[in-house]
Amino acid sequence: MSGASLLTGEPSRARRFETNPATRESPWVRRAILTLGLAFFALFLLLPLATVFTEALRKGLGVYVAALTEADAVSALLLTLLAAAIAVPLNLVFGVWAAWLVTKFDFTGKSLLVTLIDLPFSVSPVVAGLIYVLIFGAQGWFGPWLQAHDLKVIFAVPGIVLATVFVTFPFVARELIPLMEAQGREEEEAATVLGASGWQTFRHVTLPNVKWGLLYGVILCNARAFGEFGAVSVVSGHIRGLTNTLPLHVEILYNEYQFAAAFAVASLLALLALVTLGLKTFVEWRQAVGQRAGQ
């Protein structure tokens, strides 16, 4: 027992844990639950991941490298990088602005803004892509005007970027809003009273407090941008070498029975998922360390 427990007569934390009815299962029950959890993890996570890399390397390293360096694969990779490079910064700026607005100010329409931020979570990506086609397609609202000015949105890079921005829209804001709400407004109000401008308050007070949550949201946003399939598939037109991202290129290769090449390209997305998982774990650890240090 600790000194406090001896003085107060209260049981220690370990003792309370031992006497908690929820933790008094028999050993075989605990082992069964652990075995079931590990089996689920291996079956639905490790096995598919191992299958991707096994099939990608089945015909040898030469075939694997050739599939990744083929012109259409390189084009798909570059287009995916371009879409993510545009969508992630845009959603970073919007997410920070929206979180700041929602948590630091009271205004009419605040609940509507929060609802709109969550909209991409409730709308199917395929439906989102179809909406863009109805707006910017040849028969859409702005289609005739775009054709008259020789501008292409659908079946071109702008449409892919728009679809990627939409599906990754909530990630940064949704990560920052609960964090900023938990921190409250006291520090920002104190900085304002001391004469700091809005930018100085954000830069020196708000941003240091949310930097790890912001990085976490950016990581998730980037991972979704790389892996998006539904909305991009609708607006891309599947033009090989021009409007295919990595997920679409994998689908085309698989439909053409080029299984080794399809799994080779898919392994790039799997590697991205592993890197994202590692970065996510690191950021969560840093957040926990920061929270303990602030207590």
C-alpha positions, 0 to 999 in steps of 0.5 A, spaced: 500 500 500 502 507 498 502 512 504 496 515 502 492 508 502 495 507 509 493 513 512 486 513 509 485 506 510 483 505 502 485 499 498 491 500 494 490 501 486 493 493 485 488 491 491 482 494 488 484 491 481 484 484 484 477 485 487 474 488 481 468 483 479 470 485 472 477 482 472 476 476 476 475 471 470 478 464 470 484 463 466 481 459 461 476 465 459 482 470 459 486 465 454 480 464 450 479 471 449 486 473 447 486 467 443 480 469 439 483 476 438 490 474 436 486 469 431 482 475 428 488 480 427 492 474 424 486 472 419 483 479 417 489 484 418 496 480 417 494 474 412 491 479 407 498 483 408 502 477 407 498 475 401 499 482 397 507 481 398 507 474 397 503 475 390 507 481 388 514 477 389 511 470 386 514 471 379 521 474 382 524 481 383 525 482 376 517 482 374 516 486 381 520 492 379 518 492 372 511 492 374 513 498 378 517 502 373 512 501 367 510 507 364 503 507 366 504 505 373 509 511 374 504 515 371 499 513 376 503 514 382 505 521 379 498 523 379 496 520 386 502 524 389 499 530 385 492 529 388 495 528 395 499 534 394 494 539 393 488 536 397 492 535 403 494 542 404 487 545 402 484 541 407 490 542 412 488 550 411 481 549 412 481 544 418 485 549 422 480 554 420 474 551 421 476 548 428 479 555 430 472 558 428 468 552 431 471 552 438 474 559 439 467 563 437 460 563 438 456 565 432 449 563 428 450 557 424 455 554 428 452 547 428 450 547 421 458 548 419 459 542 424 454 538 420 457 540 413 464 538 416 461 531 417 458 530 410 463 526 407 463 521 412 455 520 410 455 521 403 458 515 399 464 516 395 461 514 389 455 519 390 460 524 391 463 523 384 457 522 381 455 529 383 461 532 380 459 529 374 452 532 374 455 539 375 462 539 371 460 534 366 458 535 359 451 535 360 452 538 367 450 545 370 457 548 368 458 543 362 457 547 356 460 553 359 467 549 360 466 546 353 466 553 350 472 555 354 476 549 352 476 547 360 476 540 362 474 538 369 471 531 369 475 526 366 481 530 367 486 532 373 481 537 376 476 532 377 480 527 381 483 533 385 476 535 387 474 528 388 480 527 393 479 534 396 471 532 398 473 525 401 479 527 405 475 534 407 473 532 415 480 529 417 484 535 420 478 538 422 475 532 426 481 531 429 482 538 432 475 540 434 475 535 440 482 537 442 481 545 442 474 544 445 478 540 451 483 545 451 478 551 452 479 558 450 483 561 457 490 561 454 487 565 448 483 570 452 489 571 456 494 572 450 489 577 447 488 581 454 496 582 454 496 585 447 497 579 442 494 579 435 490 574 432 496 571 428 500 571 434 495 568 439 494 562 434 502 562 432 504 562 439 499 559 443 494 555 439 498 551 434 503 549 440 498 546 443 495 542 437 501 540 433 501 533 434 493 532 433 494 537 427 500 532 425 495 526 426 489 529 422 494 530 416 497 523 416 490 520 416 488 525 410 494 523 406 493 516 407 485 517 405 488 521 399 492 515 396 487 510 397 481 513 395 477 509 389 470 510 389 469 518 387 476 518 383 473 512 379 467 516 377 470 522 375 477 519 372 474 516 366 479 510 367 484 513 361 490 509 362 496 513 363 493 520 364 487 519 369 488 513 373 491 513 380 494 507 383 488 504 386 485 505 379 491 502 376 491 496 380 483 495 378 485 495 371 491 490 371 487 485 375 481 485 370 487 484 365 489 478 369 496 481 370 496 479 377 503 479 379 503 487 376 497 488 380 499 486 387 506 489 385 502 496 385 498 494 391 504 493 395 506 500 394 499 502 397 500 497 403 507 500 404 503 506 405 498 503 410 504 501 414 508 507 414 501 511 416 500 506 422 507 507 424 506 515 424 500 514 427 502 510 433 508 515 434 504 521 434 499 518 439 505 516 443 507 523 443 500 526 445 500 521 451 507 524 453 505 531 452 498 530 456 502 527 462 507 532 462 502 537 462 498 534 468 
